[in-house]
């Protein structure tokens, strides 16, 4: 099936994302964690699918992203890749798989790439993780950076509030972004920072800046698919736009199924052999 707004059906690559920025074309990115959702998302014309460690929250019910393991991320990424024909697939490296040392980081990165067949990896952090970033890049593995609110560091921050509002943190974020670009990252996600700061970073860097709660001045946007489809409740940050109310739709459909089964209406004569 052709995408809704996609004329070019070629496989999206890191090079094409950089081209899109140069041509002023916005980049659309969503998370997916399973084959069925990924195939629908890809068919609808998404440019990038992120197999996020947000699977820890959305799929496993954890409060933070920290508990998800390397094996679990590989499981989700393998399923997603099987359902994708066009989109670039990025897999998050989970907490603890790249922070210990660069040798362990590149070993884990290689394992993800070999076992999942995804296109790239995403790591959270700035200059603190540069040794690992450089080592993974040296192995020929594309990296997307992640700055601003970095959920893997939630215990350090102690809050999910907006980051880089103060001048010192804003300057560090700008410096980190430049360092990641110079190291060779092909894109950076900026999460929950002031819109003007994100726009400045987008203008200063030649690689794409993908925002989530970072305003419209970024080169693209990313959301968690369960949030934008309205499957989740009780999570309504300012930056979230819900494009459907699947929670209500699914609850109603399941409720009608339960009712039909209880009353003996399902299956009817036409629904049996």
N, C-alpha and C positions, 0 to 999 in steps of 0.2 A: 504494500500500500504506500502510495506517495504521501509525503508529509503535507500538512496543511499549508505551510508557508515555505516549503523547501523545493527549489528548482534543481539544485545540485545534489544528486544522490550519491556522490562519491563519499568514501569513508573520510570522516573528519580526522585530521592529524594535528599535532602540536604546531606544525608549520602553518597550516591553514588558519588556526586560531590567531596567530600573530599577524597573518595577512588580513584577517577580518578586522582586527584593530586598526591596522594601517589604512584600511578602506572605510573606516568609520561604521562598520557593521556590528551591531550588538550581538553578544553571545548569550544564548539561553542554556541554562544548566539546572538539572534537578537530580535529587538522589533517587536511587533504586536499590533494592536489596534482594530481589528474586527475579526469576526468569520471566514470569507472566507480566509483572509490572514493567520490567525493563523493555520487553518487546512492544508493549503499548506505548511507552514513553518514547522509544526510538521511532516508532511508526508515526507518531504525532509531530515529528520534526525537531526534536531536541538536539542541540549541538553537542552537549557534554553530559554524560551520566556519571555522577559521583557515587561510588559505593562507600558511603560515609561510615565512620565509626559511630555515627548517630544510630546505627543499627542496634547498638547497645541499649538505647532508649526505646526506639520505635519497635524493634522486633523482639527484644529480650525483656523489656520492662525495667531496666536498671535506671537509677536516678542520674547517673553520669555516664560518660563514654569510657571511663577508665577500666571497667571489668572485662570488656570484650577482648578476646584473645586473637593471636595471629591465625590459628587454625579456623576460628569462626569467621574472621574477615576473608580468608581464602575461600571458605565455603560459599559465602554470599557473593563474592566477586566472580567465582566460577559460574554460578547460576546466572548472574547478570550478563556476563560476556556471551553466554549461549543464546541470549535473546536479542542481541544487538547486531545490526548490520551496518549502520551509518555512524552513530554517535561515537565520540572519543570516550573511552571508559577509564576513569581515574579511581584508584583504590586508596583509601586512607591506610597509612601505616599506624597500627594501634599503639597506645601508650605502652612504653617500655621496650619497644622493638627497635628504636633507633637512638635512644638517649644514653645508653650505657657506654658504648664506644663505637667508633666508625666501622671497625671490622665486623662487629655483630650487626650493625645497621645494614651494611652492604650485603651480608649473608642473608638477612631476613628479606631485604628488598629483592634480591635475586630469586629467592624462593617464591615470593608472591608473583613475580613476573612469569616464572617458569610454570607454576601450577595453575594460574588463573587465565593467562593469556590477555590480561588487561593491557591498556596502552601506556599508562603512566601511574605515578604514585603521588600522594599528597602528604606533606609533613608539616607539623605545627612548630613555629618558632623562628627566631631571627639569627643573629650572629652566634648565639649559644649553640646552635646545631649545625653551623657551617661546615665543620669537619666531616660530619656524616653526610651532609648534602653533597659536598664535593666528591666524596668517595663513591657515593651512589651514582652521581652524574658521570664520574670517570668510568664506571662500569657500563655506561651506555643506556642508563635508565632515566627517562624524562621525569622531572619533578615539578609539581605545582606547590608553591609555598602557601602559608596560612598565617596571617598576622592579625592583630587586634585582639578580640576576644578569642582566646584559644581554649576550648573546653577541656582539653587534657590537663590544663593547668588550673582547673577550677579550685582545687584545694589551696593553691597559692594565692589566687585572687580573692576567693571567699565570696564571690558574687558574680552574677551574670549581667551586671549592669554595663552601660556603654564604656568602652575603653578609650584611652588616648585623648581625653578631654583636657588634661593638663599639658602644658607646653613641653615639659621634659619627656613625657611618654610619647607625645606626638612626634617630637624630633627623633626619638629612638625608632619609632615605627618607620619614619621616612628613611632613616639610615639603614634599617634592617631590610626594607624593600629594595633599596639600591644594591645592598650586599647580595641579596638573593638573585637579583637580575644579573649582576656581574659574575656570580658563580655559575650561572647557566640555566636557572629555572625558566620555564616557558610561560608561566602564569603565576599569579598570586591571588588567593582569596583574602579579602578584607572583611572581617566580621564585626558588626556592631560598633562602628566608630563614627565620629561626626562626618556628615556628608561633604563638607568643604575640605576636610583632610583627605578623604578618599578621592575626591576629584583632583586634588593637587597631586597625589601619588599617581593617579591614572595619567595625568598630563606629563609628569616627569619621566615615567618609564615607557619603554617601547614594547614591553610585553603586556598581555592583557591583564587587567585587574577585574576580578569577579567579586561583586559585592553581595553581602547578606546583611541587611540592616546598615548599609553604608551609603545609601543615597543613589540618585540617578546619574551621577557623574562618572560612575564606573563603566568599564567596557562591556560588562555583562552582569547577570544576576543569577543567584542560586537560591533555591528553597528546598526544604525537606518535603518530599512528595506527600507524605501523610498529613502534613500541616496544610499545604495549599489545596489538597483535595477535601479538606474538612473531615478527615477520619478521626483526628485527635480533638479532644476537648480540654478546656482549662488552660490552654497555651495560646495566648493572643497578644504577642508582642506588636509594637507599633508597625514594624516592617512587614508583617505577614498579611498578604491578601489571599483570602480563601476563594478559590475558583469553583468550588462545588461544596455540597453538604452531604458527603458520602456517609457520614455517621448516621444521619437521619434516614437516608435512602436504604442503607444496609439493615438498620434496625427494623424498619418497616417491612422490608422484604423477608427477613428472617422470621419476624413475628407472624407474617401471613403464612409462611411455610409451616411453622409450628402449629398454627390454627388449623390449616388444611389437613395435616397429619393427624392431629388429635380428633378431628371430626370425621375422619375417614374419607375426605374428599380427594386426597392425594395418596396413591396414584388413581386416576380414573381409568375407564375402560380403554381409552386411546393411549394410555401411558404404561401398558403392560403387554406381555407377550402371550 
